[in-house]
Amino acid sequence: MPATEREACVAEAVRDLVYRAPDFDPLELLHDLTDHALTLLPVAGAGVTVLDELGRVEYATASDERCRRLEEAQIDLDEGPCLEAARTRTALTTTALNGPAALRWPRFAHHARRAGIAALAAVPLRTPATTIGALNLMSTTALLPDARELRIAQALTDATAASLGHRHELRGQADLIKQLRTALDSRLVIEQAKGVLSERLAISIDEAFHRMRNHARARQQKLTDLAADVAGGSVPTELHAQ
């Protein structure tokens, strides 16, 4: 059976998410997951929420500022499909943010519609032993992604969780959660660096993040380390001219 170009891209994405150096940065892995989801699926945004040591849902990363704001809004409002998917540890098929959903999550649905999002879906981020969060998908139409697209999304999240689980298989779930806590703490530095770079260079937050990621990748530098430098006021000259 001849493979399509998209099928080859899905296979390459799974390989990228699984094949990681022993000292990989978990937050960078989650960033890559959202990148692949945005590239391979008919969605307008993708984000990851994770469960902390106490079972609370926390925002980890998002493909863009709109998605980040909506994920954080759900946490602030304590309602929404992304929270529900992480807490129930089950997939959420594409749900339009009108009708029943507007009654189920009234405050969040209002926020999302104002931001141009018409529907959301989510698949669990899980290891064989436990579910640690969810990949959240945001769409500007009420019809996508469909069931087949969600199977691709689940394959991507399973590959991501396999990397996380393999890294901690000899130490157990507690160490995995601890590592995710470190990733969440790193996220705060990255958010601060995005703001610093955006203000200094008069560019959007999304563009600031894009430049930092490209710079870190090109130099095989951890994004968290670069973000710490930028947040501290040390901005590499290369970031000015991208």
C-alpha positions in Angstrom: 0.0 0.0 0.0 1.6 3.3 -1.1 2.1 5.8 1.7 0.9 9.3 1.3 3.0 12.4 2.1 0.9 13.1 5.2 1.4 9.5 6.4 5.1 9.9 6.1 5.0 13.2 8.0 3.0 11.5 10.8 5.6 8.7 11.0 8.4 11.3 11.1 6.7 13.3 13.8 6.2 10.1 16.0 9.9 9.3 15.5 10.9 12.8 16.5 8.8 12.7 19.7 10.2 9.3 20.7 13.8 9.6 19.7 15.3 11.9 22.3 18.7 12.4 23.9 18.9 11.1 27.5 19.1 14.6 28.9 16.3 16.1 26.9 14.2 19.0 28.2 10.6 17.7 28.9 9.2 21.2 28.3 10.8 21.3 24.9 9.3 17.9 24.1 5.8 19.3 24.9 6.5 22.3 22.7 7.4 19.9 19.9 4.1 18.0 20.5 2.1 21.2 19.9 4.1 22.0 16.8 3.5 18.7 15.3 -0.2 18.8 16.2 -0.6 22.2 14.5 1.3 21.0 11.4 -0.5 17.7 10.9 -4.0 18.4 12.1 -6.7 20.8 10.9 -6.6 23.0 14.0 -6.0 26.6 14.8 -4.1 26.0 18.1 -2.8 23.2 20.3 -1.8 23.2 24.0 -0.8 20.9 26.8 -2.2 20.8 30.3 -0.7 18.5 33.0 -1.6 17.3 36.4 0.6 18.4 39.3 1.5 16.4 42.4 -1.9 17.2 44.0 -3.9 16.3 40.9 -4.6 19.9 39.9 -4.6 20.9 36.2 -1.9 23.3 35.2 -1.1 24.9 31.8 2.2 23.7 30.4 2.6 25.1 26.9 0.6 26.2 23.8 1.3 26.8 20.2 0.4 30.5 20.3 -0.9 33.3 22.6 -4.6 32.8 21.9 -4.4 29.2 22.8 -2.3 30.0 25.9 -4.8 32.6 27.1 -7.8 30.3 26.6 -6.1 27.4 28.5 -5.3 29.7 31.4 -8.8 31.1 31.3 -10.2 27.6 31.9 -7.9 27.2 34.9 -8.9 30.6 36.3 -12.6 29.9 35.7 -12.3 26.3 36.8 -14.3 25.1 33.8 -13.8 24.0 30.3 -13.1 21.0 28.1 -9.3 21.0 28.6 -9.7 20.8 32.3 -12.4 18.1 32.0 -10.2 15.9 29.7 -7.2 16.1 32.0 -9.3 15.5 35.2 -11.3 12.6 33.8 -8.3 11.2 31.9 -10.4 10.5 28.9 -10.5 11.8 25.3 -13.0 14.5 24.5 -14.3 14.4 20.9 -14.8 17.6 19.0 -17.2 19.7 20.9 -18.8 22.8 19.5 -18.9 25.8 21.9 -22.5 26.5 21.5 -25.7 24.7 22.4 -25.1 22.2 25.2 -21.4 23.2 25.6 -22.4 26.8 26.2 -24.5 25.5 29.1 -21.9 23.1 30.3 -19.0 25.6 30.3 -20.9 29.0 30.0 -18.1 31.4 31.0 -15.4 29.7 29.1 -17.5 29.1 26.0 -18.1 32.9 25.9 -14.3 33.6 26.2 -13.5 31.1 23.4 -16.2 32.3 21.0 -15.0 35.9 21.4 -11.4 34.7 20.6 -12.7 33.0 17.4 -12.6 29.4 18.6 -15.7 27.4 17.7 -14.8 23.9 18.9 -12.3 22.0 21.0 -11.1 18.4 21.4 -8.6 16.7 23.6 -6.8 13.5 24.0 -5.1 12.2 27.1 -1.3 12.4 27.6 -0.7 9.0 29.2 1.9 6.5 30.1 1.1 2.8 30.5 0.9 3.4 34.3 -1.0 6.7 34.4 -2.5 9.7 32.6 -0.5 12.9 33.3 -2.4 15.5 31.3 -4.0 16.2 27.9 -3.3 17.6 24.5 -5.9 20.2 23.7 -6.9 21.1 20.2 -8.7 24.3 19.2 -10.6 24.8 16.0 -12.2 27.8 14.3 -14.9 25.5 12.8 -17.3 23.2 14.6 -16.6 20.2 12.4 -12.9 19.5 12.8 -10.9 17.5 13.9 -12.8 14.4 13.2 -12.4 10.9 14.7 -9.5 10.0 12.3 -7.7 13.2 13.1 -8.0 12.5 16.8 -6.4 9.1 16.2 -3.4 10.9 14.9 -3.5 13.3 17.8 -3.5 10.3 20.2 -0.6 8.7 18.4 1.4 11.9 18.9 0.6 12.2 22.6 1.3 8.5 23.2 4.8 9.0 21.5 5.4 12.0 23.8 4.3 10.1 26.9 6.5 7.2 25.9 9.5 9.5 25.9 8.6 10.8 29.3 7.8 7.4 30.7 11.0 5.8 29.3 13.1 8.4 31.0 11.6 7.6 34.4 10.7 3.9 34.0 13.4 2.9 36.5 12.4 5.5 39.1 8.6 5.5 39.0 5.7 7.9 38.6 6.8 10.2 41.5 9.9 11.1 39.6 7.9 11.7 36.4 5.6 14.1 38.2 8.6 15.8 39.8 10.2 16.3 36.3 7.0 17.8 35.0 7.0 20.2 38.0 10.5 21.3 36.9 9.1 21.8 33.4 6.3 23.9 34.7 8.7 26.0 36.7 10.8 26.4 33.5 7.7 27.6 31.7 7.5 30.7 33.9 11.0 31.7 32.8 10.1 31.3 29.2 6.9 33.4 29.6 9.0 36.1 31.2 11.6 36.0 28.4 8.9 36.2 25.7 7.6 39.4 27.3 11.1 40.9 27.6 12.0 40.1 24.0 8.6 41.3 22.7 9.0 44.7 24.4 12.6 45.2 23.5 12.3 44.3 19.8 8.7 45.6 19.4 7.5 42.2 18.1 4.5 40.0 19.0 4.7 37.5 21.8 4.3 34.7 19.3 7.2 36.0 17.2 9.4 36.4 20.3 8.8 32.8 21.2 9.4 31.7 17.5 12.8 33.5 17.5 13.9 32.0 20.8 13.1 28.5 19.7 14.8 28.8 16.4 17.9 30.3 18.0 18.1 27.6 20.7 17.6 24.8 18.1 20.2 26.2 15.8 22.8 26.2 18.6 21.6 23.0 20.3 20.9 25.0 23.4 18.1 24.3 25.9 15.3 26.8 25.4 15.1 27.2 29.2 18.7 28.3 29.4 18.3 30.8 26.6 15.1 32.1 28.2 16.9 32.7 31.5 19.5 34.8 29.7 16.9 36.8 27.9 14.8 37.3 31.0 18.0 38.6 32.8 18.5 41.2 30.1 21.1 39.4 27.9 19.6 39.2 24.5 21.8 37.6 21.7 22.2 39.9 18.8 21.0 37.2 16.4 17.5 37.5 17.9 17.3 41.0 16.5 17.6 40.1 12.9 15.5 37.0 12.3 
